[in-house]
Amino acid sequence: MNQPLCPVECLNFDADDFLTKHSTFMLTLVGSISAALGVVFSYCLKSRCSKINIGCISCDRTPPNEDVTIISNTENNNNDNI
């Protein structure tokens, strides 16, 4: 009776086998996490707030001046009409 010394030896865990069986789940999980991070970072870029706190991430920044954005869009529209 050769019993294993450790219960972990009974599992015979093989990482390649796990990825082969659960590749669709892992792809979905990684894609979902990436999409969620993309939404959070997009929110931070579009926000006009000077201080942003999302969970454990915080940011103090100077938001871009709204007048500068309007002027640059007006200049681009004038160049398109020429």
N, CA, C and O atoms as CSV, one atom per row, in Angstrom:
chain,resi,resn,atom,element,x,y,z
A,1,MET,N,N,0.827,-1.179,0.000
A,1,MET,CA,C,0.000,0.000,0.000
A,1,MET,C,C,0.876,1.250,0.000
A,1,MET,O,O,1.346,1.699,1.046
A,2,ASN,N,N,1.075,1.774,-1.137
A,2,ASN,CA,C,1.851,3.000,-1.279
A,2,ASN,C,C,0.908,4.194,-1.311
A,2,ASN,O,O,0.455,4.604,-2.380
A,3,GLN,N,N,0.617,4.740,-0.166
A,3,GLN,CA,C,-0.240,5.913,-0.096
A,3,GLN,C,C,0.624,7.161,-0.228
A,3,GLN,O,O,1.742,7.205,0.286
A,4,PRO,N,N,0.114,8.156,-0.903
A,4,PRO,CA,C,0.881,9.404,-1.024
A,4,PRO,C,C,1.041,10.076,0.337
A,4,PRO,O,O,0.175,9.963,1.206
A,5,LEU,N,N,2.151,10.767,0.505
A,5,LEU,CA,C,2.433,11.450,1.764
A,5,LEU,C,C,1.631,12.732,1.910
A,5,LEU,O,O,1.317,13.148,3.026
A,6,CYS,N,N,1.304,13.347,0.812
A,6,CYS,CA,C,0.620,14.637,0.833
A,6,CYS,C,C,-0.650,14.535,-0.016
A,6,CYS,O,O,-0.603,13.929,-1.086
A,7,PRO,N,N,-1.760,15.090,0.406
A,7,PRO,CA,C,-2.988,15.028,-0.399
A,7,PRO,C,C,-2.852,15.727,-1.758
A,7,PRO,O,O,-3.586,15.408,-2.693
A,8,VAL,N,N,-1.929,16.665,-1.869
A,8,VAL,CA,C,-1.738,17.369,-3.134
A,8,VAL,C,C,-1.223,16.412,-4.206
A,8,VAL,O,O,-1.515,16.594,-5.388
A,9,GLU,N,N,-0.470,15.407,-3.810
A,9,GLU,CA,C,0.048,14.437,-4.770
A,9,GLU,C,C,-1.078,13.631,-5.412
A,9,GLU,O,O,-0.899,13.089,-6.502
A,10,CYS,N,N,-2.212,13.545,-4.767
A,10,CYS,CA,C,-3.343,12.800,-5.315
A,10,CYS,C,C,-4.008,13.545,-6.472
A,10,CYS,O,O,-4.659,12.930,-7.317
A,11,LEU,N,N,-3.848,14.839,-6.509
A,11,LEU,CA,C,-4.547,15.632,-7.505
A,11,LEU,C,C,-3.970,15.490,-8.914
A,11,LEU,O,O,-4.725,15.532,-9.887
A,12,ASN,N,N,-2.677,15.326,-9.046
A,12,ASN,CA,C,-2.015,15.266,-10.348
A,12,ASN,C,C,-2.415,16.456,-11.221
A,12,ASN,O,O,-2.864,16.283,-12.354
A,13,PHE,N,N,-2.251,17.646,-10.689
A,13,PHE,CA,C,-2.627,18.868,-11.386
A,13,PHE,C,C,-1.637,19.148,-12.505
A,13,PHE,O,O,-0.427,19.201,-12.285
A,14,ASP,N,N,-2.169,19.327,-13.706
A,14,ASP,CA,C,-1.355,19.639,-14.871
A,14,ASP,C,C,-1.898,20.926,-15.476
A,14,ASP,O,O,-3.050,20.968,-15.908
A,15,ALA,N,N,-1.079,21.982,-15.514
A,15,ALA,CA,C,-1.519,23.286,-16.008
A,15,ALA,C,C,-1.923,23.230,-17.473
A,15,ALA,O,O,-2.881,23.893,-17.869
A,16,ASP,N,N,-1.217,22.456,-18.283
A,16,ASP,CA,C,-1.563,22.357,-19.700
A,16,ASP,C,C,-2.946,21.739,-19.871
A,16,ASP,O,O,-3.714,22.151,-20.741
A,17,ASP,N,N,-3.254,20.767,-19.053
A,17,ASP,CA,C,-4.562,20.127,-19.124
A,17,ASP,C,C,-5.658,21.096,-18.715
A,17,ASP,O,O,-6.730,21.109,-19.320
A,18,PHE,N,N,-5.405,21.906,-17.698
A,18,PHE,CA,C,-6.391,22.890,-17.249
A,18,PHE,C,C,-6.684,23.891,-18.354
A,18,PHE,O,O,-7.850,24.182,-18.622
A,19,LEU,N,N,-5.645,24.428,-19.006
A,19,LEU,CA,C,-5.857,25.402,-20.073
A,19,LEU,C,C,-6.543,24.776,-21.280
A,19,LEU,O,O,-7.318,25.444,-21.965
A,20,THR,N,N,-6.275,23.531,-21.542
A,20,THR,CA,C,-6.925,22.853,-22.661
A,20,THR,C,C,-8.421,22.698,-22.405
A,20,THR,O,O,-9.234,22.899,-23.306
A,21,LYS,N,N,-8.775,22.346,-21.189
A,21,LYS,CA,C,-10.181,22.134,-20.858
A,21,LYS,C,C,-10.956,23.433,-20.683
A,21,LYS,O,O,-12.141,23.496,-21.010
A,22,HIS,N,N,-10.299,24.467,-20.171
A,22,HIS,CA,C,-10.999,25.699,-19.806
A,22,HIS,C,C,-10.516,26.908,-20.609
A,22,HIS,O,O,-10.545,28.029,-20.101
A,23,SER,N,N,-10.083,26.708,-21.826
A,23,SER,CA,C,-9.537,27.826,-22.606
A,23,SER,C,C,-10.594,28.880,-22.915
A,23,SER,O,O,-10.288,30.072,-22.903
A,24,THR,N,N,-11.823,28.472,-23.190
A,24,THR,CA,C,-12.889,29.424,-23.493
A,24,THR,C,C,-13.205,30.281,-22.273
A,24,THR,O,O,-13.388,31.492,-22.389
A,25,PHE,N,N,-13.267,29.656,-21.115
A,25,PHE,CA,C,-13.529,30.401,-19.883
A,25,PHE,C,C,-12.414,31.407,-19.607
A,25,PHE,O,O,-12.688,32.555,-19.258
A,26,MET,N,N,-11.165,30.985,-19.761
A,26,MET,CA,C,-10.043,31.882,-19.489
A,26,MET,C,C,-10.032,33.059,-20.471
A,26,MET,O,O,-9.750,34.190,-20.076
A,27,LEU,N,N,-10.334,32.802,-21.730
A,27,LEU,CA,C,-10.391,33.864,-22.724
A,27,LEU,C,C,-11.497,34.860,-22.390
A,27,LEU,O,O,-11.306,36.071,-22.508
A,28,THR,N,N,-12.646,34.350,-21.975
A,28,THR,CA,C,-13.751,35.220,-21.586
A,28,THR,C,C,-13.408,36.025,-20.345
A,28,THR,O,O,-13.731,37.210,-20.270
A,29,LEU,N,N,-12.763,35.406,-19.376
A,29,LEU,CA,C,-12.387,36.090,-18.145
A,29,LEU,C,C,-11.385,37.206,-18.418
A,29,LEU,O,O,-11.560,38.323,-17.932
A,30,VAL,N,N,-10.353,36.923,-19.179
A,30,VAL,CA,C,-9.342,37.939,-19.498
A,30,VAL,C,C,-9.961,39.071,-20.319
A,30,VAL,O,O,-9.646,40.240,-20.092
A,31,GLY,N,N,-10.832,38.740,-21.262
A,31,GLY,CA,C,-11.502,39.763,-22.063
A,31,GLY,C,C,-12.405,40.650,-21.227
A,31,GLY,O,O,-12.445,41.862,-21.436
A,32,SER,N,N,-13.126,40.066,-20.287
A,32,SER,CA,C,-14.023,40.844,-19.421
A,32,SER,C,C,-13.249,41.785,-18.510
A,32,SER,O,O,-13.633,42.941,-18.332
A,33,ILE,N,N,-12.170,41.294,-17.938
A,33,ILE,CA,C,-11.345,42.140,-17.065
A,33,ILE,C,C,-10.716,43.276,-17.868
A,33,ILE,O,O,-10.663,44.411,-17.393
A,34,SER,N,N,-10.244,42.988,-19.064
A,34,SER,CA,C,-9.649,44.028,-19.911
A,34,SER,C,C,-10.685,45.078,-20.299
A,34,SER,O,O,-10.387,46.273,-20.311
A,35,ALA,N,N,-11.890,44.638,-20.614
A,35,ALA,CA,C,-12.950,45.580,-20.972
A,35,ALA,C,C,-13.323,46.467,-19.782
A,35,ALA,O,O,-13.536,47.668,-19.945
A,36,ALA,N,N,-13.400,45.883,-18.600
A,36,ALA,CA,C,-13.730,46.670,-17.409
A,36,ALA,C,C,-12.651,47.708,-17.121
A,36,ALA,O,O,-12.966,48.850,-16.785
A,37,LEU,N,N,-11.395,47.328,-17.247
A,37,LEU,CA,C,-10.313,48.298,-17.043
A,37,LEU,C,C,-10.347,49.386,-18.115
A,37,LEU,O,O,-10.068,50.549,-17.821
A,38,GLY,N,N,-10.680,49.031,-19.330
A,38,GLY,CA,C,-10.796,50.012,-20.403
A,38,GLY,C,C,-11.886,51.028,-20.126
A,38,GLY,O,O,-11.708,52.217,-20.390
A,39,VAL,N,N,-13.024,50.569,-19.591
A,39,VAL,CA,C,-14.117,51.479,-19.253
A,39,VAL,C,C,-13.697,52.431,-18.140
A,39,VAL,O,O,-13.998,53.623,-18.199
A,40,VAL,N,N,-13.012,51.922,-17.136
A,40,VAL,CA,C,-12.566,52.764,-16.014
A,40,VAL,C,C,-11.565,53.815,-16.495
A,40,VAL,O,O,-11.680,54.987,-16.138
A,41,PHE,N,N,-10.587,53.406,-17.300
A,41,PHE,CA,C,-9.599,54.365,-17.780
A,41,PHE,C,C,-10.208,55.367,-18.752
A,41,PHE,O,O,-9.793,56.526,-18.774
A,42,SER,N,N,-11.175,54.951,-19.549
A,42,SER,CA,C,-11.863,55.869,-20.450
A,42,SER,C,C,-12.645,56.915,-19.646
A,42,SER,O,O,-12.670,58.093,-20.002
A,43,TYR,N,N,-13.277,56.470,-18.566
A,43,TYR,CA,C,-13.990,57.395,-17.684
A,43,TYR,C,C,-13.026,58.436,-17.114
A,43,TYR,O,O,-13.344,59.625,-17.067
A,44,CYS,N,N,-11.858,57.987,-16.686
A,44,CYS,CA,C,-10.874,58.905,-16.101
A,44,CYS,C,C,-10.396,59.928,-17.133
A,44,CYS,O,O,-10.198,61.093,-16.788
A,45,LEU,N,N,-10.208,59.525,-18.373
A,45,LEU,CA,C,-9.743,60.445,-19.400
A,45,LEU,C,C,-10.797,61.472,-19.787
A,45,LEU,O,O,-10.467,62.627,-20.056
A,46,LYS,N,N,-12.066,61.063,-19.819
A,46,LYS,CA,C,-13.143,61.965,-20.242
A,46,LYS,C,C,-13.682,62.820,-19.109
A,46,LYS,O,O,-14.430,63.766,-19.357
A,47,SER,N,N,-13.325,62.513,-17.883
A,47,SER,CA,C,-13.855,63.220,-16.730
A,47,SER,C,C,-13.284,64.632,-16.648
A,47,SER,O,O,-12.134,64.869,-17.019
A,48,ARG,N,N,-14.091,65.557,-16.162
A,48,ARG,CA,C,-13.648,66.940,-15.930
A,48,ARG,C,C,-13.287,67.170,-14.469
A,48,ARG,O,O,-13.004,68.300,-14.069
A,49,CYS,N,N,-13.294,66.120,-13.680
A,49,CYS,CA,C,-12.970,66.240,-12.255
A,49,CYS,C,C,-11.461,66.384,-12.073
A,49,CYS,O,O,-10.674,65.835,-12.845
A,50,SER,N,N,-11.073,67.128,-11.046
A,50,SER,CA,C,-9.648,67.281,-10.762
A,50,SER,C,C,-9.142,66.196,-9.813
A,50,SER,O,O,-7.940,65.941,-9.750
A,51,LYS,N,N,-10.047,65.560,-9.078
A,51,LYS,CA,C,-9.664,64.466,-8.181
A,51,LYS,C,C,-10.596,63.285,-8.430
A,51,LYS,O,O,-11.813,63.407,-8.292
A,52,ILE,N,N,-10.018,62.140,-8.797
A,52,ILE,CA,C,-10.798,60.950,-9.123
A,52,ILE,C,C,-10.388,59.833,-8.175
A,52,ILE,O,O,-9.201,59.539,-8.036
A,53,ASN,N,N,-11.367,59.208,-7.521
A,53,ASN,CA,C,-11.135,58.050,-6.649
A,53,ASN,C,C,-12.038,56.917,-7.103
A,53,ASN,O,O,-13.262,57.022,-7.022
A,54,ILE,N,N,-11.436,55.835,-7.579
A,54,ILE,CA,C,-12.183,54.649,-7.991
A,54,ILE,C,C,-11.561,53.463,-7.273
A,54,ILE,O,O,-10.488,52.991,-7.649
A,55,GLY,N,N,-12.233,52.989,-6.248
A,55,GLY,CA,C,-11.703,51.856,-5.487
A,55,GLY,C,C,-10.355,52.192,-4.873
A,55,GLY,O,O,-10.245,53.133,-4.087
A,56,CYS,N,N,-9.336,51.434,-5.224
A,56,CYS,CA,C,-7.995,51.667,-4.677
A,56,CYS,C,C,-7.159,52.555,-5.598
A,56,CYS,O,O,-5.981,52.779,-5.322
A,57,ILE,N,N,-7.734,53.059,-6.674
A,57,ILE,CA,C,-7.020,53.943,-7.607
A,57,ILE,C,C,-7.474,55.370,-7.366
A,57,ILE,O,O,-8.673,55.648,-7.354
A,58,SER,N,N,-6.526,56.276,-7.174
A,58,SER,CA,C,-6.861,57.689,-7.023
A,58,SER,C,C,-5.939,58.513,-7.912
A,58,SER,O,O,-4.801,58.133,-8.185
A,59,CYS,N,N,-6.463,59.649,-8.353
A,59,CYS,CA,C,-5.713,60.477,-9.287
A,59,CYS,C,C,-6.026,61.942,-9.011
A,59,CYS,O,O,-7.194,62.323,-8.936
A,60,ASP,N,N,-5.001,62.760,-8.859
A,60,ASP,CA,C,-5.131,64.212,-8.784
A,60,ASP,C,C,-4.561,64.774,-10.073
A,60,ASP,O,O,-3.400,64.532,-10.403
A,61,ARG,N,N,-5.377,65.523,-10.801
A,61,ARG,CA,C,-4.927,66.016,-12.093
A,61,ARG,C,C,-5.559,67.357,-12.396
A,61,ARG,O,O,-6.503,67.779,-11.728
A,62,THR,N,N,-5.038,68.013,-13.399
A,62,THR,CA,C,-5.613,69.253,-13.901
A,62,THR,C,C,-6.339,68.929,-15.197
A,62,THR,O,O,-5.691,68.600,-16.191
A,63,PRO,N,N,-7.670,69.012,-15.216
A,63,PRO,CA,C,-8.393,68.671,-16.440
A,63,PRO,C,C,-8.106,69.690,-17.539
A,63,PRO,O,O,-7.806,70.846,-17.242
A,64,PRO,N,N,-8.192,69.278,-18.799
A,64,PRO,CA,C,-7.942,70.214,-19.888
A,64,PRO,C,C,-8.988,71.323,-19.911
A,64,PRO,O,O,-10.147,71.110,-19.558
A,65,ASN,N,N,-8.566,72.488,-20.326
A,65,ASN,CA,C,-9.451,73.637,-20.401
A,65,ASN,C,C,-10.454,73.423,-21.535
A,65,ASN,O,O,-10.065,73.043,-22.640
A,66,GLU,N,N,-11.726,73.661,-21.275
A,66,GLU,CA,C,-12.761,73.417,-22.276
A,66,GLU,C,C,-12.653,74.383,-23.445
A,66,GLU,O,O,-12.970,74.007,-24.573
A,67,ASP,N,N,-12.214,75.618,-23.211
A,67,ASP,CA,C,-12.098,76.606,-24.279
A,67,ASP,C,C,-11.081,76.177,-25.327
A,67,ASP,O,O,-11.291,76.412,-26.517
A,68,VAL,N,N,-9.996,75.558,-24.915
A,68,VAL,CA,C,-8.961,75.118,-25.842
A,68,VAL,C,C,-9.521,74.048,-26.777
A,68,VAL,O,O,-9.191,74.031,-27.963
A,69,THR,N,N,-10.353,73.169,-26.264
A,69,THR,CA,C,-10.949,72.120,-27.082
A,69,THR,C,C,-11.875,72.712,-28.141
A,69,THR,O,O,-11.861,72.271,-29.290
A,70,ILE,N,N,-12.665,73.690,-27.769
A,70,ILE,CA,C,-13.591,74.311,-28.715
A,70,ILE,C,C,-12.822,75.050,-29.804
A,70,ILE,O,O,-13.191,74.967,-30.975
A,71,ILE,N,N,-11.767,75.766,-29.446
A,71,ILE,CA,C,-10.974,76.513,-30.426
A,71,ILE,C,C,-10.318,75.552,-31.413
A,71,ILE,O,O,-10.323,75.814,-32.616
A,72,SER,N,N,-9.760,74.458,-30.936
A,72,SER,CA,C,-9.087,73.537,-31.848
A,72,SER,C,C,-10.099,72.864,-32.778
A,72,SER,O,O,-9.772,72.595,-33.934
A,73,ASN,N,N,-11.311,72.586,-32.311
A,73,ASN,CA,C,-12.327,72.011,-33.183
A,73,ASN,C,C,-12.778,73.020,-34.224
A,73,ASN,O,O,-13.037,72.646,-35.368
A,74,THR,N,N,-12.878,74.288,-33.854
A,74,THR,CA,C,-13.265,75.331,-34.803
A,74,THR,C,C,-12.211,75.489,-35.877
A,74,THR,O,O,-12.549,75.643,-37.051
A,75,GLU,N,N,-10.927,75.454,-35.500
A,75,GLU,CA,C,-9.852,75.560,-36.488
A,75,GLU,C,C,-9.878,74.379,-37.437
A,75,GLU,O,O,-9.659,74.564,-38.634
A,76,ASN,N,N,-10.134,73.188,-36.961
A,76,ASN,CA,C,-10.195,72.021,-37.831
A,76,ASN,C,C,-11.364,72.102,-38.810
A,76,ASN,O,O,-11.238,71.687,-39.962
A,77,ASN,N,N,-12.502,72.636,-38.355
A,77,ASN,CA,C,-13.661,72.768,-39.240
A,77,ASN,C,C,-13.402,73.804,-40.319
A,77,ASN,O,O,-13.840,73.621,-41.455
A,78,ASN,N,N,-12.701,74.896,-39.998
A,78,ASN,CA,C,-12.397,75.924,-41.003
A,78,ASN,C,C,-11.457,75.385,-42.061
A,78,ASN,O,O,-11.600,75.742,-43.231
A,79,ASN,N,N,-10.511,74.550,-41.708
A,79,ASN,CA,C,-9.569,73.977,-42.679
A,79,ASN,C,C,-10.257,72.974,-43.592
A,79,ASN,O,O,-9.832,72.796,-44.733
A,80,ASP,N,N,-11.306,72.318,-43.120
A,80,ASP,CA,C,-12.025,71.351,-43.950
A,80,ASP,C,C,-12.825,72.040,-45.046
A,80,ASP,O,O,-13.038,71.453,-46.107
A,81,ASN,N,N,-13.274,73.272,-44.815
A,81,ASN,CA,C,-14.110,73.979,-45.777
A,81,ASN,C,C,-13.299,74.582,-46.924
A,81,ASN,O,O,-13.870,74.963,-47.945
A,82,ILE,N,N,-11.993,74.674,-46.772
A,82,ILE,CA,C,-11.159,75.323,-47.794
A,82,ILE,C,C,-10.945,74.416,-48.969
A,82,ILE,O,O,-10.268,74.794,-49.925
